[in-house]
């Protein structure tokens, strides 16, 4: 059974999914999506324990871990990735890292045209990736021109033809794209939350091809540095602080790994 973890933004999501077998297709066992705010580290393990218990499953049933890599909240992305790495190390499970924009866009791949996934990046910018949904293959799903950080005006200027815009965007971003693109743009409703079930679908396609990631080498996809580049507490640069965080996130079982992960 695959566990999918996504705490990339103030919306968090967890899912349990079974891979396909000769007798049955892959299927979703359980899923939970909620407004986590900034409480990622407090709520993630509590919700995971509840999801397993309510599904009559246990940690010992897990056969793989999928995790959203960002972009998104710097702290939020780290929480899911640290948990996923701890589980992978502690239980010897394969780990599958998927960019958050891929997850958002995959949830709307049935649109059949160009899908543009967005997340607010702050400073008047958005994270964005545009996908060709006429070639919706989970095993090869990726943006046509990579992941970018730019203003909504610049994004609109780059879009050719019709587009389906989805993801977490502010009313201002939505209004800018709607005004500039006019009838060429369609939008997912604001209540259309990112789902870990979509992450599980992309990861299960990698399971079939045995495309897993090295837990030691896997890192967040931030796209840019945090706004604060020097730690006031320790006088470290952002790069040095990130290295320290990665070392802490990679701690083996018993060093920062909760009892919930070891059960």
Buried (B, 14 or more C-beta within 10 A) or exposed (E): BBBBBBBBBBBBBBBBBBBEEEEEEBEBBBBBBBEBEEBBBEBBBEBBBEBBEEBEBEBEBBEBBBBBBBBBBBEBBBBBBBBBBBBBBBBEBBBBBBBBBBBBBBBBBEBEEBBBBBBBBEEEBBBBBBBBBEEBEBEEBBBEEEBBBBBBEEBBEEBEEEBBBBBBBEEEBBEBBBEBBEEBBBBBEEEBBBBBBBBBBBBBBBBEEEEBBEBEEBBBBBBEEEEEEEEEEEEBEBEEBBEEBBEEBBBEBEEEBEEBBEE
